Amino acid sequence: MVTLLTKLFIKKEGKEEQQVRKAYGTLCSILGIFLNVCLFAGKYVAGFVSGSIAIMADAFNNLSDAGSSFITLIGFVFAGKKPDSDHPFGHGRIEYLSGLGVAFLIMLMGVELGKSSVKKIRHPEVVELSALSIAILLVSILVKLYMAYYNRSIGKKIASEAMKATATDSLSDAVSTTVVLLAMLFLHFTNINIDGYCGLLVAILILLAGFNAAKDTISPLLGQAPEPEFVEQIEQIVTAHEEVVGIHDLIVHDYGPGRVMISLHAEVPGDGDIFVLHDVIDLIERELEQKLHCDATIHMDPIDMNNEAVSQKKAEVVALINAMEEDLTIHDFRMVVGNTHTNLIFDVVVPAGYKKSEEKLVEQIEQLVQEKWPECFTVIKVDHAYGTHK
């Protein structure tokens, strides 16, 4: 169904990527609203006829899903707005906020259904099994599995956390409905009423789905580390140019799907032609934009490539620091030789979650250098690895 609707309503020719992305999100959200309202109506009738709190709980869960799809729809509409003077980086993070709204709505529904189920456990009522109820539940399971499939596939296609959260919710709904169906069949064959307990289990599954969806949408809002694959692509593109001998200080700024900015330092030969090197850096920035769909800002760091004394001393300092802690790296190494002493100037990079204080780290490195080379003093700046997972 989604493939057919995509061919009918989404035209990619002549449209920007963000417009196509918005069209996918809008189509799937509208389809989600329609299917969930239909499921709610069918399950409400089945629950009313059978007197099952578990089916009624499942019905209102689908109604909340329709509301979630509506929130997601609003998120895609606003996230697709172009940047303006108040929001120069666009409105892409609204999609994360809409996903967070979906997650909280899911959890709220789980709490309410849990309360109703506890009441049903304490005061059980007669539940009647019917062919209509079984048929509606079976159809619901199939529909929810299909919704999980298309939301997951398109969510990956357009890199949408909101749609991935919806897919997770749909899958948990299919499991919940399966539990309700098994409870009805169990009652029919054993005459033991576990309707309230199944309703409570459904509520717990809903809460777990809401919690996981919230976690997935809060993380990018807080500024999560980029995926290692994305970092590797950046490094491959930049270092593929022979003028670049290394990179460091990579930072990825995420302003919402399709709105990513990166900054990094590219190490280049200090004796190279500044105009040629600047032209290469401009070309790399454009290449990153074309291949990874991100805005890139690259700072050139000149490196003394032909000074053997500097190269040797840097290698010795690296070995000294790695012997202390292998997770540490250095860059921007310079050596200033004076009449009475030599200054070793460099940045040391610590990984994410590093526990030791910067002052303590600098003090330890200074002490090691002084013990090995009494004539050397250090000028150290501590950097943090923002560009990769720990």
SULDA-V591103 format. One record per residue. PHI is phi in radians with two decimals (none if undefined). PSI is psi in degrees with one decimal (999 if undefined). NEAR is the number of other C-alpha atoms within 8 Angstrom. Layout:
# SULDA-V591103
phi=[PHI | PHI]
psi=[PSI | PSI]
near=[NEAR | NEAR]
This chain:
# SULDA-V591103
phi=[none | -1.10 | -1.05 | -1.14 | -1.11 | -1.08 | -1.14 | -1.37 | -1.98 | -1.95 | -1.89 | -1.52 | -1.11 | 1.33 | -1.92 | -1.26 | -1.02 | -1.13 | -1.17 | -1.14 | -1.05 | -1.08 | -1.13 | -1.06 | -1.10 | -1.13 | -1.07 | -1.16 | -1.19 | -1.12 | -1.10 | -1.11 | -1.07 | -1.08 | -1.15 | -1.21 | -1.14 | -1.10 | -1.15 | -1.04 | -1.08 | -1.14 | -1.23 | -1.10 | -1.10 | -1.11 | -1.17 | -1.17 | -1.20 | -1.50 | 1.33 | -1.59 | -1.19 | -1.16 | -1.20 | -1.10 | -1.09 | -1.13 | -1.11 | -1.23 | -1.10 | -1.18 | -1.14 | -1.14 | -1.13 | -1.10 | -1.12 | -1.10 | -1.11 | -1.15 | -1.10 | -1.08 | -1.04 | -1.06 | -1.04 | -1.16 | -1.10 | -1.32 | -1.14 | -1.39 | -1.16 | -1.34 | -1.01 | -2.33 | -1.14 | -1.43 | -2.32 | -1.11 | -1.72 | 1.56 | -2.09 | -1.07 | -1.24 | -1.03 | -1.12 | -1.13 | -1.14 | -1.16 | -1.10 | -1.18 | -1.09 | -1.04 | -1.09 | -1.19 | -1.14 | -1.08 | -1.16 | -1.08 | -1.11 | -1.08 | -1.11 | -1.11 | -1.20 | -1.10 | -1.08 | -1.10 | -1.20 | -1.10 | -1.08 | -1.19 | -1.16 | -1.26 | -2.30 | -1.12 | -2.16 | -1.20 | -2.10 | -1.96 | -1.59 | -2.45 | -1.09 | -1.09 | -1.08 | -1.09 | -1.09 | -1.12 | -1.17 | -1.10 | -1.09 | -1.07 | -1.06 | -1.11 | -1.12 | -1.17 | -1.12 | -1.14 | -1.13 | -1.09 | -1.13 | -1.31 | -1.20 | -1.16 | -1.17 | -1.30 | -1.04 | -1.22 | -1.08 | -1.90 | 0.96 | -1.94 | -1.20 | -1.10 | -1.26 | -1.15 | -1.14 | -1.14 | -1.12 | -1.08 | -1.11 | -1.12 | -1.15 | -1.16 | -1.13 | -1.10 | -1.13 | -1.07 | -1.15 | -1.08 | -1.08 | -1.09 | -1.10 | -1.10 | -1.13 | -1.12 | -1.18 | -1.08 | -1.12 | -1.12 | -1.58 | -2.04 | 1.10 | -1.88 | -1.56 | -2.00 | -1.01 | -1.11 | -1.14 | -1.19 | -1.05 | -1.16 | -1.10 | -1.05 | -1.06 | -1.13 | -1.08 | -1.13 | -1.08 | -1.11 | -1.10 | -1.13 | -1.11 | -1.13 | -1.14 | -1.10 | -1.07 | -1.22 | -1.62 | -1.25 | -0.98 | -1.17 | -1.16 | -1.39 | 1.71 | -1.27 | -1.18 | -1.17 | -1.15 | -0.97 | -1.10 | -1.18 | -1.08 | -1.10 | -1.08 | -1.05 | -1.07 | -1.15 | -1.15 | -1.23 | -1.37 | -1.18 | -1.53 | -1.13 | -1.25 | -1.71 | -1.76 | 3.03 | -2.35 | -2.75 | 0.94 | -1.36 | -2.27 | -1.94 | -1.85 | -1.84 | -1.84 | 2.05 | -0.92 | 1.43 | -2.26 | -2.01 | -2.09 | -2.22 | -2.36 | -2.77 | -1.86 | -1.87 | -1.47 | -2.26 | -1.04 | -1.18 | -1.70 | -1.38 | -1.24 | -1.06 | -1.25 | -1.14 | -1.11 | -1.11 | -1.14 | -1.10 | -1.09 | -1.06 | -1.11 | -1.12 | -1.05 | -1.19 | -1.13 | -1.09 | -1.14 | -1.23 | -1.53 | -1.97 | 0.97 | -2.46 | -1.52 | -2.15 | -2.19 | -2.07 | -1.75 | -1.51 | -2.00 | -1.28 | -2.06 | -1.35 | -1.49 | -1.87 | -1.68 | -1.11 | -1.13 | -1.18 | -1.08 | -1.17 | -1.13 | -1.08 | -1.07 | -1.20 | -1.16 | -1.04 | -1.10 | -1.11 | -1.25 | -1.15 | -1.17 | -1.38 | -2.62 | -1.27 | -1.39 | -1.55 | -2.29 | -2.28 | -2.70 | 0.93 | -1.41 | -2.34 | -2.30 | -1.94 | -1.60 | -2.03 | -1.24 | -1.91 | -2.76 | -2.14 | -1.66 | -1.81 | -1.98 | -2.83 | -1.82 | -1.94 | -1.80 | -1.85 | -1.29 | -1.05 | 1.41 | -1.11 | -1.52 | -1.20 | -1.22 | -1.08 | -1.09 | -1.14 | -1.10 | -1.06 | -1.08 | -1.16 | -1.13 | -1.02 | -1.12 | -1.10 | -1.12 | -1.11 | -1.16 | -1.47 | -2.31 | -1.01 | -1.44 | -1.82 | -2.05 | -2.01 | -2.17 | -2.05 | -2.02 | -1.64 | -1.89 | -2.03 | -1.42 | -1.51 | -1.50 | -2.42 | -1.23 | -1.20]
psi=[-46.9 | -40.4 | -43.1 | -46.4 | -35.7 | -44.5 | -33.5 | -38.9 | -13.6 | 113.1 | 116.0 | -22.2 | 127.0 | 7.2 | 148.5 | 158.8 | -40.1 | -35.2 | -41.3 | -42.2 | -44.5 | -39.0 | -42.2 | -48.1 | -41.1 | -45.1 | -48.0 | -34.2 | -43.9 | -42.4 | -39.0 | -41.0 | -46.8 | -49.2 | -40.3 | -35.9 | -40.6 | -43.2 | -39.3 | -46.3 | -45.1 | -45.0 | -32.4 | -43.3 | -45.0 | -42.1 | -38.2 | -42.6 | -41.6 | -20.4 | 22.1 | 121.1 | -30.7 | -41.5 | -40.8 | -39.2 | -43.1 | -35.9 | -48.8 | -24.0 | -41.1 | -33.9 | -39.9 | -33.6 | -36.9 | -41.9 | -38.4 | -43.1 | -34.7 | -42.3 | -42.2 | -40.1 | -47.1 | -40.9 | -44.5 | -38.1 | -47.9 | -35.0 | -26.3 | -5.3 | 146.2 | 158.0 | 149.0 | -175.3 | -31.5 | -26.1 | 75.4 | -18.8 | 11.8 | -172.2 | 22.8 | -29.6 | -12.6 | -32.1 | -37.2 | -40.4 | -38.0 | -38.2 | -36.8 | -38.4 | -40.8 | -44.4 | -44.1 | -35.0 | -40.0 | -46.2 | -37.6 | -43.4 | -38.1 | -41.3 | -47.0 | -41.6 | -32.4 | -41.4 | -45.4 | -37.6 | -38.1 | -40.3 | -39.2 | -34.7 | -42.2 | -32.7 | 75.0 | 148.0 | 164.4 | 134.6 | 131.6 | 133.1 | 138.1 | 157.7 | -34.6 | -45.0 | -45.3 | -43.7 | -43.9 | -41.1 | -40.0 | -45.2 | -40.2 | -42.6 | -46.1 | -42.5 | -43.2 | -36.6 | -39.5 | -41.3 | -39.1 | -39.9 | -50.7 | -31.0 | -39.2 | -45.7 | -44.3 | -32.6 | -39.9 | -38.5 | -40.3 | 8.9 | 55.0 | 114.4 | -32.5 | -42.6 | -33.7 | -37.1 | -38.8 | -38.3 | -42.9 | -42.2 | -41.1 | -39.6 | -41.6 | -32.0 | -40.3 | -40.4 | -43.2 | -45.2 | -35.7 | -41.3 | -42.8 | -43.7 | -43.4 | -35.7 | -40.2 | -43.5 | -37.5 | -41.4 | -40.7 | -40.6 | -21.5 | -14.6 | 25.3 | 122.3 | 107.4 | 23.8 | -47.5 | -40.3 | -38.5 | -37.8 | -40.2 | -39.2 | -41.6 | -43.2 | -41.4 | -42.4 | -38.7 | -43.1 | -42.0 | -41.5 | -41.8 | -40.3 | -45.4 | -38.6 | -40.5 | -42.2 | -40.4 | -28.5 | -27.6 | -35.9 | -50.1 | -28.6 | -34.2 | -14.9 | 60.9 | 158.3 | 145.3 | 160.5 | 140.0 | -35.0 | -38.4 | -42.9 | -42.0 | -39.5 | -42.6 | -48.2 | -40.2 | -42.3 | -45.0 | -47.5 | -6.9 | -18.4 | 124.8 | -20.1 | -18.9 | 122.4 | -6.1 | 163.9 | 155.9 | 177.6 | 42.7 | 126.6 | 132.2 | 122.5 | 119.2 | 111.1 | 22.2 | 161.2 | 128.0 | 1.0 | 74.4 | 134.3 | 139.2 | 149.3 | 145.4 | 164.2 | 127.7 | 125.1 | 126.6 | 156.8 | 130.9 | -21.7 | 11.0 | 165.5 | 118.0 | -34.8 | -40.5 | -45.5 | -39.9 | -38.4 | -39.3 | -43.5 | -40.5 | -42.3 | -40.5 | -41.6 | -42.6 | -36.9 | -41.2 | -39.6 | -42.5 | -41.2 | -34.7 | -0.4 | 50.9 | 155.3 | 132.1 | 138.4 | 120.6 | 128.8 | 132.0 | 130.4 | 111.7 | 134.6 | 134.5 | 99.1 | -24.4 | 7.9 | 102.9 | -34.2 | -41.8 | -43.9 | -41.9 | -44.2 | -38.4 | -44.7 | -38.4 | -39.5 | -41.3 | -45.7 | -39.1 | -44.7 | -39.6 | -30.2 | -28.5 | -51.5 | 116.6 | -15.8 | -7.5 | 143.3 | 163.2 | 159.3 | 177.2 | 46.1 | 128.2 | 153.3 | 119.2 | 110.9 | 125.8 | -177.5 | -34.7 | -22.8 | 169.8 | 132.3 | 126.8 | 115.0 | 122.8 | 165.5 | 137.5 | 131.9 | 126.3 | 145.4 | 165.1 | 139.6 | 12.5 | 129.4 | -35.6 | 144.3 | 153.7 | -40.0 | -43.4 | -41.0 | -48.0 | -41.6 | -41.2 | -42.7 | -43.9 | -42.2 | -42.9 | -42.7 | -44.0 | -38.3 | -37.0 | -39.0 | 88.9 | -25.8 | -3.5 | 138.3 | 153.9 | 144.8 | 103.6 | 135.0 | 134.7 | 123.7 | 159.5 | 141.1 | 94.0 | -18.7 | -9.2 | 161.8 | 154.2 | 999]
near=[4 | 7 | 6 | 7 | 10 | 10 | 8 | 7 | 6 | 10 | 8 | 7 | 4 | 4 | 8 | 7 | 6 | 8 | 9 | 12 | 9 | 11 | 9 | 12 | 11 | 11 | 10 | 10 | 12 | 11 | 8 | 12 | 13 | 9 | 10 | 12 | 11 | 8 | 11 | 13 | 9 | 10 | 15 | 12 | 8 | 12 | 15 | 9 | 7 | 11 | 10 | 11 | 13 | 14 | 14 | 12 | 12 | 13 | 15 | 11 | 13 | 12 | 11 | 11 | 12 | 14 | 10 | 13 | 14 | 11 | 12 | 15 | 12 | 9 | 14 | 13 | 10 | 11 | 12 | 11 | 8 | 6 | 9 | 7 | 5 | 4 | 8 | 7 | 7 | 12 | 14 | 14 | 11 | 12 | 14 | 16 | 10 | 13 | 18 | 13 | 10 | 14 | 14 | 11 | 11 | 16 | 14 | 9 | 13 | 15 | 10 | 8 | 12 | 12 | 8 | 9 | 14 | 11 | 10 | 12 | 10 | 6 | 6 | 9 | 6 | 5 | 9 | 8 | 10 | 7 | 6 | 7 | 12 | 10 | 8 | 11 | 12 | 9 | 8 | 11 | 13 | 9 | 9 | 12 | 11 | 8 | 11 | 14 | 9 | 10 | 13 | 12 | 8 | 10 | 13 | 9 | 7 | 8 | 7 | 10 | 11 | 14 | 14 | 12 | 13 | 12 | 14 | 12 | 13 | 12 | 11 | 11 | 13 | 13 | 9 | 12 | 14 | 10 | 10 | 14 | 11 | 8 | 12 | 10 | 9 | 10 | 11 | 9 | 6 | 6 | 7 | 7 | 9 | 8 | 15 | 15 | 10 | 12 | 16 | 12 | 9 | 16 | 14 | 10 | 11 | 15 | 13 | 9 | 14 | 15 | 11 | 9 | 14 | 12 | 8 | 10 | 14 | 10 | 9 | 10 | 9 | 6 | 8 | 7 | 9 | 10 | 8 | 8 | 6 | 8 | 11 | 8 | 8 | 9 | 9 | 8 | 11 | 11 | 11 | 7 | 7 | 6 | 8 | 13 | 10 | 8 | 13 | 9 | 12 | 12 | 9 | 12 | 8 | 10 | 12 | 12 | 10 | 8 | 12 | 13 | 12 | 12 | 12 | 12 | 12 | 14 | 13 | 14 | 12 | 8 | 7 | 8 | 6 | 6 | 6 | 8 | 11 | 8 | 8 | 9 | 10 | 8 | 8 | 10 | 12 | 9 | 9 | 14 | 11 | 8 | 6 | 6 | 10 | 12 | 10 | 11 | 9 | 10 | 8 | 9 | 9 | 9 | 9 | 9 | 9 | 4 | 7 | 7 | 6 | 10 | 9 | 8 | 8 | 9 | 8 | 8 | 9 | 10 | 8 | 9 | 12 | 11 | 7 | 6 | 7 | 8 | 7 | 11 | 11 | 10 | 9 | 9 | 10 | 8 | 9 | 8 | 7 | 7 | 4 | 5 | 9 | 11 | 12 | 12 | 12 | 13 | 12 | 12 | 12 | 12 | 10 | 9 | 5 | 6 | 4 | 6 | 6 | 7 | 6 | 8 | 9 | 10 | 8 | 8 | 9 | 10 | 8 | 9 | 13 | 11 | 7 | 6 | 7 | 8 | 8 | 11 | 12 | 10 | 8 | 9 | 7 | 10 | 9 | 9 | 11 | 10 | 11 | 10 | 8 | 5]
